[in-house]
Amino acid sequence: MSKERNPPSPLGRELGRSFSNLETTKSHVAERSRLRSIFIVITCTAAMVVNISNSTSVSISLPTIEKGLAIEEDQLQWLVSAYSLSSGCLLLFFGRLADLYGRKKMFMIGTLCQVAFSLGCGFAQDGLTLAVLRGFQGIGGAATIPSALGILANAFPPSRARSTAFATFAAGAPVGGAFGMIIGGVLTQLTSTHWRSIFYMAAATSAIIGVSGLISFDADVPSSEAVKRVDWIGASLVTTGLVLIVFVLGQGEIAGWKTPYIIVLLILGVIMLALFLVWEWKLERIIDEDPSRATSMWTPPPLMKLSLWARANGRMAVVLVIAFLNWSSFISWSFWVQLYYQNYLFLTPVQTMIRFIPMFIVGCLCNFFVAVVVSRLPLVIFVVSGTLLTATAAILFALINPSMTYWAFGFPSTVLVVFGADFVYSSGTIFIAKSSLPHEHSVAGALFQTMTQIGTAFGLTISTIVFNTVVDKESAKLGVTVNSSGTNAPMSAQLTGYKDAQWTGAAFALMAALLAALFLRSVGIVGHNRVIRHVDSDQTMAVRPVSDDTEPRAMPI
C-alpha cells in the first residue's frame, strides 16, 4: 500500500526555497578580504551615525535656527519631527524594496537622497521650506538603514564576525546621538554659516558613505522569492497609518488633544493600521494555502508577514516591544537633559555638547564589550542589564540637585544611559537576523527600526504631556498662569517638570526590563563563536558551506 506524503508546511516550503537560494548565493558571495569586510561594517555603521545625528544635531541648534529664520517656537519641533516622520514611517516599505530588488541599490538611493536634500536644507530661506526638505531628507534614512541591516546579515553568516558587525552597527545609534550633539553644537556656535553648516556636513558625510558602499558592498543577490512583487495596498495602509499617528503624537500637545482634527486623524491612523494588519493576515493566509495565487494582481506577497511577530515562540514580538519602550526612555532622557542644560542652566550649545561627550566614549566601549561577549552570555542578560542602567540614568536626573557639580548627577547619568541603547539594539538586531529568513532580513530590520522610531515619538509625547501638566500645576500653586510658549513659568516649576519627565522615561525602561526578565529567560545565547576566514587580497573565493546553523531559521525556542 502506497504511503501518502504529507504536504510540507508553508514555513517548510519557504525554508526550502530560502536554503536552496542560500546555496546559490554562496557560489556568488565571496569570502572577501578582511579590509573589504571592515569597510562594509564601517560604511553601514556610518550610515546609522548620520541617520541619528541628523535629528540630534538639529535639536541642539533649534534656538539658533529659530532666530535665523524667525520661526515661531511652537513650530520648531517640526524641524525635528519631519525627519523622524518620513524616516520612521517608510522603513517597512523600503525594507521590502531592499529585500526584493537589492539592498545595495536601495542603500545607494538612500545616500543620494541624503546628499541632495541635506544640501537643500542648508540653502533653505524659511521655516516651511526647511521643514519640507527635512521630510524628504528622512526618506534617505528610511532607505539606508533597513538596507544596511540586510547587507550585514547577508555579508556575514552566523559567526563571531556577524556578532561584531551587528554590535558595531548598533553602536552607531548612541554614538550618532552624541556625535550629532557634539558636531551640532560646535558648528552652530563656531562656524560662519552657523546652523547651515550642520546640513553641509551631513551632505558631505553621506557622499563619502555612498562612495564607500559602492566600492565595498557585495553585488546584490536575487531574492529567493518566486514572485517579486510589492504589496502596494499594504504599503499605502501602513505608511498612511503611521504618518497620521506620528503626526498626532507630535502635534497633539501643541494643538490640544481635544481639537477635532487631532481626534479625527488619530482615529483614522488607528483604522489604517488595523486594516493593514487584517490585509497582511489575509494575504499570508491566501498564499500559504495556494502559492500560485501570488501572481494575481490582488494577492501579492505580503509587505510584512504577521507570522514574523510569532517567530521564536513569540519572543520576536517581545523583543520588538522592548525596543519600543527602551527608545521611549532613551530619547526622552536625551531630549529633556538637553533642554535642562540650555533652558534651565542657560548653557551654550558648546557647553551642552561637552556634557554629552561621555555618551560617545561609552558607546564605543559598549560596542567592544558586546562584540566580545555576545557569544558567551544569554540575550536576557544584555537586555535586562541595559534597560535597568537606562532607567538608573533617568532616575539620577529625576533626583538631580542643580546646585551640585555635573560629576554628581549629570556625568554618571550620561555614562549609564548608553548601555540600554547599545545592548538592546545590538543583541536585538542579532536576534532579529537569527529569527528571520534570508529574504526577510531587511524588512525584519526595518520592523525593529520602526518600533524604535514609534517609541521615540511615543516617549516624547507622553513625557511632554507630563512636563506641561506638572509645570502648569506647580506654577498655579505660585499664582502664575503659564502662557502658551511657557516663557513665564517659574524656574522651580520648570525644574519639577524636568524631574517628572525623567521619572516617566525611567518607567518606560523599567517596563522593558520587566518584560525581558519574564519572557526572554529561555532564549539563550544569540551570538556565534564560529570564525570566518578571510583571504588577504581582493580576489574572491566561494564560501564553503558549514554543517550547522549556517543561516537563520525560525528559532525553536
C-alpha positions as CSV (number, residue, x, y, z in Angstrom):
1,M,0.0,0.0,0.0
2,S,1.5,3.3,-1.0
3,K,2.0,5.9,1.6
4,E,0.7,9.4,1.1
5,R,3.3,12.1,1.8
6,N,2.2,14.9,3.9
7,P,2.5,18.2,2.1
8,P,5.2,20.5,3.5
9,S,4.0,23.3,5.8
10,P,4.1,26.9,4.4
11,L,7.1,27.7,6.6
12,G,8.8,24.4,5.4
13,R,8.3,25.4,1.8
14,E,9.7,28.8,2.5
15,L,12.6,27.5,4.4
16,G,13.3,25.1,1.5
17,R,13.3,28.0,-1.0
18,S,15.5,30.1,1.2
19,F,18.1,27.4,1.9
20,S,18.2,26.5,-1.8
21,N,18.8,30.1,-2.7
22,L,21.4,30.3,0.1
23,E,23.5,27.6,-1.6
24,T,23.2,29.6,-4.8
25,T,24.2,32.7,-3.0
26,K,27.3,31.1,-1.6
27,S,28.6,30.4,-5.1
28,H,28.4,34.1,-5.8
29,V,29.0,35.8,-2.4
30,A,32.7,36.0,-1.9
31,E,34.9,35.3,1.0
32,R,36.2,38.8,0.6
33,S,39.4,40.3,2.0
34,R,39.4,41.4,5.6
35,L,39.8,45.0,4.6
36,R,36.6,44.9,2.5
37,S,34.7,43.3,5.3
38,I,35.9,46.0,7.7
39,F,34.8,48.7,5.3
40,I,31.3,47.1,4.9
41,V,30.8,47.4,8.7
42,I,32.3,50.9,8.8
43,T,30.0,52.1,6.0
44,C,26.9,50.6,7.4
45,T,27.7,52.0,10.9
46,A,28.5,55.4,9.5
47,A,25.0,55.4,7.8
48,M,23.4,54.8,11.2
49,V,25.5,57.5,12.8
50,V,24.4,60.0,10.1
51,N,20.8,58.9,10.4
52,I,20.7,59.5,14.1
53,S,22.8,62.6,14.1
54,N,20.5,64.2,11.5
55,S,18.0,64.5,14.4
56,T,20.2,65.4,17.4
57,S,22.4,67.9,15.5
58,V,19.3,69.9,14.5
59,S,17.8,69.6,18.0
60,I,20.8,71.3,19.6
61,S,20.7,74.1,17.0
62,L,17.0,74.9,17.2
63,P,17.4,78.1,19.2
64,T,19.8,79.4,16.5
65,I,17.5,78.3,13.7
66,E,14.5,80.0,15.4
67,K,16.3,83.3,15.4
68,G,17.8,83.0,11.9
69,L,14.6,82.1,10.1
70,A,12.1,83.8,12.5
71,I,10.2,80.6,13.2
72,E,7.5,80.5,15.8
73,E,8.6,78.5,18.9
74,D,5.6,76.1,18.8
75,Q,6.5,75.1,15.2
76,L,10.2,74.4,15.8
77,Q,9.5,70.8,16.7
78,W,8.6,70.1,13.1
79,L,12.2,70.6,12.0
80,V,13.0,67.5,14.1
81,S,9.7,65.7,13.7
82,A,9.5,66.0,9.9
83,Y,12.7,63.9,9.6
84,S,11.5,61.3,12.1
85,L,8.1,61.2,10.4
86,S,9.3,60.2,7.0
87,S,12.3,58.1,8.1
88,G,10.2,56.1,10.6
89,C,7.0,55.7,8.5
90,L,8.7,54.5,5.3
91,L,11.1,51.9,6.9
92,L,8.9,48.9,6.2
93,F,8.3,49.9,2.6
94,F,11.9,50.5,1.8
95,G,12.9,47.3,3.7
96,R,10.6,45.3,1.5
97,L,12.0,47.0,-1.7
98,A,15.6,46.2,-0.5
99,D,14.7,42.5,0.0
100,L,13.1,42.3,-3.4
101,Y,15.2,44.4,-5.7
102,G,18.6,44.7,-4.0
103,R,19.9,46.1,-0.7
104,K,22.9,47.8,-2.3
105,K,20.7,49.6,-4.8
106,M,18.4,50.8,-2.0
107,F,21.3,51.9,0.1
108,M,22.7,54.0,-2.8
109,I,19.4,55.6,-3.5
110,G,19.1,56.5,0.2
111,T,22.5,58.1,0.3
112,L,21.7,60.1,-2.8
113,C,18.6,61.4,-1.1
114,Q,20.6,62.3,2.0
115,V,23.1,64.2,-0.1
116,A,20.6,66.1,-2.2
117,F,18.1,67.1,0.5
118,S,20.8,67.9,3.1
119,L,22.2,70.4,0.7
120,G,18.7,71.7,0.1
121,C,18.2,72.2,3.9
122,G,21.5,74.1,4.0
123,F,20.2,76.6,1.5
124,A,16.6,77.0,2.9
125,Q,15.5,80.5,3.5
126,D,12.3,80.0,5.5
127,G,11.0,77.6,8.1
128,L,8.4,75.9,5.9
129,T,10.9,75.1,3.1
130,L,13.3,73.7,5.7
131,A,10.6,71.5,7.3
132,V,9.5,70.1,3.9
133,L,13.1,69.4,2.9
134,R,13.7,67.7,6.3
135,G,10.9,65.4,5.4
136,F,12.5,64.5,2.1
137,Q,15.9,64.1,3.8
138,G,14.3,61.5,6.1
139,I,13.4,59.3,3.1
140,G,17.1,58.7,2.7
141,G,17.3,57.4,6.2
142,A,14.3,55.1,5.6
143,A,16.1,53.6,2.6
144,T,19.6,53.2,4.0
145,I,19.0,51.7,7.5
146,P,17.0,48.6,6.6
147,S,19.3,48.1,3.6
148,A,22.3,48.3,5.8
149,L,20.9,45.7,8.2
150,G,20.2,43.4,5.3
151,I,23.6,43.9,3.9
152,L,25.3,43.0,7.2
153,A,23.1,39.9,7.7
154,N,23.9,38.6,4.3
155,A,27.6,39.6,4.2
156,F,28.3,37.8,7.5
157,P,26.8,34.4,8.0
158,P,26.2,33.3,11.7
159,S,29.7,33.7,13.2
160,R,31.8,35.9,15.5
161,A,32.1,38.3,12.6
162,R,28.3,38.7,12.4
163,S,28.2,39.4,16.2
164,T,30.9,42.0,15.8
165,A,29.3,43.6,12.8
166,F,25.9,44.0,14.4
167,A,27.4,45.2,17.7
168,T,29.4,47.8,15.8
169,F,26.3,48.9,13.8
170,A,24.2,49.2,17.0
171,A,26.8,51.5,18.5
172,G,26.0,53.9,15.6
173,A,22.8,54.8,17.4
174,P,24.1,56.2,20.7
175,V,27.3,57.3,19.0
176,G,25.3,59.1,16.4
177,G,23.2,60.8,19.1
178,A,26.3,62.0,20.9
179,F,28.1,62.9,17.6
180,G,25.1,64.9,16.4
181,M,25.0,66.9,19.6
182,I,28.8,67.5,19.6
183,I,29.1,68.5,16.0
184,G,25.9,70.4,16.0
185,G,27.0,72.5,19.0
186,V,30.4,73.1,17.6
187,L,29.3,74.0,14.0
188,T,26.4,76.1,15.2
189,Q,28.4,78.2,17.5
190,L,31.9,78.4,15.9
191,T,31.3,78.4,12.1
192,S,30.4,81.4,10.0
193,T,27.4,79.7,8.4
194,H,26.2,78.6,11.9
195,W,23.3,76.0,11.7
196,R,23.6,75.7,7.9
197,S,27.0,74.0,8.4
198,I,25.2,71.0,10.0
199,F,23.5,70.2,6.7
200,Y,26.6,70.8,4.6
201,M,28.4,68.4,6.9
202,A,25.6,65.8,6.6
203,A,25.7,66.1,2.8
204,A,29.5,65.6,2.6
205,T,29.4,62.7,5.0
206,S,26.6,61.0,3.1
207,A,28.5,61.4,-0.1
208,I,31.6,59.7,1.4
209,I,29.4,56.9,2.7
210,G,27.8,56.4,-0.7
211,V,31.2,56.1,-2.4
212,S,32.5,53.6,0.3
213,G,29.3,51.5,-0.1
214,L,29.7,51.5,-3.9
215,I,33.2,50.1,-3.6
216,S,33.0,47.8,-0.6
217,F,29.5,46.2,-0.7
218,D,29.0,42.8,-2.4
219,A,26.9,42.8,-5.5
220,D,23.1,42.3,-4.9
221,V,21.9,38.7,-5.0
222,P,18.5,38.0,-6.4
223,S,15.7,37.4,-3.9
224,S,14.7,33.7,-3.2
225,E,11.0,34.6,-3.5
226,A,9.3,33.1,-6.5
227,V,7.1,36.2,-7.1
228,K,8.9,39.5,-6.7
229,R,6.1,42.0,-6.3
230,V,5.3,44.8,-3.9
231,D,2.2,44.9,-1.8
232,W,1.2,48.4,-2.7
233,I,-2.0,48.3,-0.8
234,G,-0.3,47.2,2.4
235,A,2.5,49.8,1.9
236,S,-0.1,52.5,1.5
237,L,-2.1,51.5,4.5
238,V,0.8,51.2,6.9
239,T,2.6,54.3,5.7
240,T,-0.6,56.4,5.9
241,G,-1.5,55.0,9.3
242,L,2.0,55.6,10.8
243,V,2.2,59.1,9.3
244,L,-1.2,60.0,10.9
245,I,-0.3,58.5,14.3
246,V,3.2,60.0,14.5
247,F,1.8,63.4,13.4
248,V,-0.8,63.3,16.1
249,L,1.7,62.3,18.7
250,G,3.8,65.3,17.7
251,Q,1.1,67.9,17.2
252,G,-1.5,66.8,19.9
253,E,0.2,68.5,22.8
254,I,0.5,71.7,20.8
255,A,-2.9,71.9,19.2
256,G,-4.7,70.3,22.2
257,W,-5.8,66.7,22.4
258,K,-9.5,67.7,22.3
259,T,-9.0,69.6,19.0
260,P,-11.3,68.0,16.4
261,Y,-8.7,67.4,13.7
262,I,-6.4,65.7,16.2
263,I,-9.1,63.3,17.3
264,V,-10.2,62.5,13.7
265,L,-6.6,61.9,12.5
266,L,-5.8,59.7,15.4
267,I,-8.9,57.6,14.7
268,L,-8.1,57.4,11.0
269,G,-4.5,56.4,11.8
270,V,-5.6,53.5,14.1
271,I,-8.1,52.4,11.5
272,M,-5.4,52.4,8.8
273,L,-3.1,50.3,10.9
274,A,-5.9,47.9,11.8
275,L,-6.7,47.5,8.1
276,F,-3.1,46.9,7.3
277,L,-2.8,44.1,9.8
278,V,-6.0,42.4,8.5
279,W,-4.8,42.8,4.9
280,E,-1.4,41.3,5.7
281,W,-3.0,38.4,7.6
282,K,-5.3,37.7,4.7
283,L,-2.5,37.8,2.1
284,E,-0.3,35.5,4.1
285,R,-3.1,33.0,4.6
286,I,-4.1,33.0,1.0
287,I,-0.6,32.5,-0.3
288,D,0.2,29.8,2.3
289,E,-2.8,27.9,1.1
290,D,-2.1,28.4,-2.6
291,P,1.3,29.9,-3.5
292,S,0.3,30.2,-7.2
293,R,-2.1,33.0,-6.2
294,A,0.9,35.3,-5.5
295,T,0.9,36.1,-9.2
296,S,-2.6,37.6,-9.0
297,M,-2.7,41.4,-9.0
298,W,-4.8,41.5,-5.8
299,T,-2.9,38.9,-3.8
300,P,0.8,39.8,-3.9
301,P,3.2,38.5,-1.2
302,P,2.6,40.5,2.0
303,L,4.7,43.5,2.8
304,M,5.2,42.2,6.4
305,K,4.1,38.7,7.4
306,L,2.3,38.7,10.7
307,S,3.9,35.4,11.5
308,L,7.2,37.2,11.7
309,W,6.0,38.6,15.1
310,A,5.4,35.0,16.3
311,R,8.9,33.7,15.5
312,A,10.9,32.1,18.3
313,N,7.6,31.2,20.1
314,G,6.6,34.9,20.3
315,R,9.9,36.2,21.6
316,M,10.2,38.2,18.4
317,A,7.2,40.3,19.5
318,V,8.7,40.7,23.0
319,V,12.0,42.0,21.6
320,L,10.2,44.5,19.4
321,V,8.1,45.8,22.3
322,I,11.2,46.1,24.4
323,A,12.9,48.1,21.7
324,F,9.9,50.4,21.6
325,L,10.0,51.0,25.4
326,N,13.7,51.4,25.6
327,W,13.8,54.0,22.9
328,S,10.9,55.8,24.5
329,S,13.2,56.1,27.6
330,F,16.5,56.8,25.9
331,I,15.2,59.6,23.6
332,S,13.1,61.2,26.4
333,W,16.3,61.3,28.5
334,S,18.3,62.9,25.7
335,F,15.5,65.5,24.9
336,W,14.9,66.7,28.4
337,V,18.5,66.7,29.5
338,Q,19.4,68.9,26.6
339,L,16.6,71.3,27.4
340,Y,17.6,71.3,31.1
341,Y,21.1,72.3,30.3
342,Q,20.1,75.1,27.8
343,N,16.8,76.4,29.2
344,Y,17.3,75.9,32.9
345,L,21.1,76.2,33.4
346,F,21.4,78.5,30.4
347,L,24.4,76.8,29.0
348,T,25.6,77.5,25.4
349,P,25.4,74.8,22.7
350,V,29.1,74.0,23.1
351,Q,28.9,73.8,26.9
352,T,25.9,71.4,26.4
353,M,27.8,69.4,23.9
354,I,30.8,68.9,26.2
355,R,28.5,67.3,28.8
356,F,27.4,64.7,26.2
357,I,30.9,63.6,25.2
358,P,30.8,60.6,27.7
359,M,28.0,59.1,25.6
360,F,30.3,58.9,22.6
361,I,33.1,57.2,24.5
362,V,30.9,54.8,26.4
363,G,29.0,53.9,23.3
364,C,32.3,52.8,21.6
365,L,33.2,50.8,24.8
366,C,29.8,49.1,24.9
367,N,30.2,48.1,21.2
368,F,33.5,46.4,22.0
369,F,32.1,44.7,25.1
370,V,29.1,43.3,23.2
371,A,31.2,42.1,20.3
372,V,33.4,40.2,22.7
373,V,30.9,38.6,25.0
374,V,27.6,38.3,22.9
375,S,28.6,34.7,22.0
376,R,29.0,33.9,25.7
377,L,26.1,35.5,27.6
378,P,22.4,34.9,27.0
379,L,20.2,37.6,25.5
380,V,18.3,38.3,28.7
381,I,21.5,39.4,30.5
382,F,22.1,42.1,27.9
383,V,18.5,43.3,27.7
384,V,17.8,43.4,31.4
385,S,21.1,45.0,32.4
386,G,20.9,47.5,29.6
387,T,17.3,48.6,30.3
388,L,18.0,48.8,34.1
389,L,21.0,51.0,33.5
390,T,19.0,53.3,31.3
391,A,16.3,53.5,34.0
392,T,19.0,54.4,36.5
393,A,20.3,57.2,34.3
394,A,16.8,58.7,34.1
395,I,16.3,58.3,37.9
396,L,19.6,60.2,38.5
397,F,18.3,63.2,36.6
398,A,14.9,62.9,38.3
399,L,16.8,63.3,41.6
400,I,19.2,66.0,40.3
401,N,20.3,68.9,42.5
402,P,21.1,71.9,40.2
403,S,23.5,73.4,42.8
404,M,25.7,70.3,42.8
405,T,28.5,69.6,40.3
406,Y,28.0,67.9,37.0
407,W,30.0,65.0,38.2
408,A,27.5,64.2,40.9
409,F,24.4,63.5,38.7
410,G,25.0,64.6,35.1
411,F,28.1,62.6,34.4
412,P,27.0,59.2,35.8
413,S,23.7,59.6,34.1
414,T,25.3,60.3,30.8
415,V,27.5,57.3,31.1
416,L,24.7,54.8,32.1
417,V,22.1,55.8,29.6
418,V,24.0,54.5,26.6
419,F,24.1,50.9,27.9
420,G,20.4,50.3,27.2
421,A,20.5,51.7,23.7
422,D,23.7,49.8,22.8
423,F,22.8,46.5,24.5
424,V,19.2,46.3,23.3
425,Y,20.0,47.4,19.7
426,S,23.0,45.1,19.2
427,S,21.7,42.0,20.8
428,G,18.2,42.7,19.5
429,T,19.3,43.0,15.9
430,I,21.4,39.9,16.1
431,F,18.3,38.1,17.5
432,I,16.1,39.5,14.7
433,A,18.6,38.4,12.0
434,K,18.8,34.9,13.5
435,S,15.0,34.6,13.7
436,S,14.2,35.8,10.2
437,L,14.7,34.1,6.8
438,P,17.4,35.3,4.3
439,H,14.9,37.1,2.1
440,E,13.4,38.9,5.1
441,H,16.5,40.4,6.6
442,S,15.8,44.0,5.5
443,V,12.1,44.0,6.3
444,A,12.8,42.4,9.7
445,G,15.4,45.0,10.4
446,A,13.0,47.7,9.2
447,L,10.4,46.4,11.6
448,F,12.8,46.7,14.5
449,Q,13.8,50.2,13.5
450,T,10.2,51.2,13.0
451,M,9.4,50.2,16.6
452,T,12.3,52.4,17.8
453,Q,11.0,55.3,15.8
454,I,7.4,55.0,17.1
455,G,8.9,54.6,20.6
456,T,10.7,57.8,20.1
457,A,7.5,59.7,19.2
458,F,5.5,58.0,21.9
459,G,8.1,58.7,24.6
460,L,8.5,62.3,23.7
461,T,4.7,62.8,23.6
462,I,4.0,61.2,27.0
463,S,6.9,62.9,28.7
464,T,5.9,66.3,27.2
465,I,2.4,65.8,28.5
466,V,3.8,65.1,31.9
467,F,6.2,68.1,31.8
468,N,3.5,70.6,30.7
469,T,0.9,69.3,33.2
470,V,3.4,69.5,36.1
471,V,4.7,72.9,35.1
472,D,1.1,74.3,34.9
473,K,0.2,72.7,38.2
474,E,3.3,73.9,40.0
475,S,3.0,77.4,38.5
476,A,-0.6,77.7,39.6
477,K,0.5,76.9,43.2
478,L,2.7,80.0,42.9
479,G,-0.1,82.1,41.4
480,V,1.3,82.1,37.9
481,T,-0.8,81.3,34.8
482,V,1.7,79.9,32.2
483,N,1.4,81.4,28.7
484,S,1.2,79.4,25.5
485,S,5.0,79.4,25.0
486,G,5.8,78.6,28.7
487,T,8.3,81.5,28.9
488,N,6.8,82.9,32.2
489,A,6.8,79.6,34.1
490,P,8.7,79.9,37.4
491,M,12.1,78.2,37.4
492,S,11.1,75.9,40.3
493,A,8.1,74.7,38.4
494,Q,10.3,74.0,35.4
495,L,12.7,72.0,37.5
496,T,9.9,69.9,38.8
497,G,8.6,69.3,35.3
498,Y,12.1,68.2,34.1
499,K,12.3,65.8,37.0
500,D,8.9,64.3,36.4
501,A,9.6,63.9,32.7
502,Q,12.6,61.8,33.7
503,W,10.6,59.7,36.0
504,T,8.3,59.0,33.0
505,G,11.3,57.9,31.0
506,A,12.5,55.7,33.8
507,A,9.1,54.0,33.9
508,F,9.4,53.0,30.2
509,A,12.9,51.4,30.8
510,L,11.7,49.6,33.9
511,M,8.7,48.1,31.9
512,A,11.2,46.9,29.3
513,A,13.4,45.3,31.9
514,L,10.3,43.5,33.4
515,L,9.3,42.2,30.0
516,A,12.8,40.9,29.3
517,A,13.0,39.2,32.7
518,L,9.7,37.5,32.3
519,F,9.8,36.3,28.7
520,L,13.4,36.2,27.5
521,R,14.9,33.9,30.1
522,S,14.9,30.8,27.9
523,V,16.2,32.5,24.7
524,G,19.8,31.7,25.4
525,I,22.9,32.9,23.5
526,V,22.2,34.7,20.2
527,G,25.8,35.4,19.2
528,H,28.2,33.0,17.5
529,N,31.7,31.8,18.1
530,R,32.5,30.4,14.6
531,V,35.3,32.3,12.9
532,I,35.2,33.2,9.2
533,R,38.5,33.0,7.3
534,H,39.3,35.9,5.1
535,V,41.6,36.0,2.1
536,D,44.3,38.6,2.1
537,S,43.6,40.0,-1.3
538,D,40.7,41.3,-3.2
539,Q,40.4,38.1,-5.1
540,T,37.2,36.3,-4.1
541,M,36.5,32.6,-3.4
542,A,33.3,30.7,-2.9
543,V,32.3,30.4,0.7
544,R,32.3,26.8,1.9
545,P,29.0,25.6,3.3
546,V,29.0,24.8,7.0
547,S,27.1,22.0,8.5
548,D,25.3,23.6,11.5
549,D,23.1,26.6,11.7
550,T,24.6,28.2,8.6
551,E,21.8,30.7,8.2
552,P,18.9,32.0,10.3
553,R,15.8,29.9,10.7
554,A,12.7,30.3,12.8
555,M,14.1,29.7,16.2
556,P,12.5,26.8,18.1
557,I,12.9,28.4,21.4
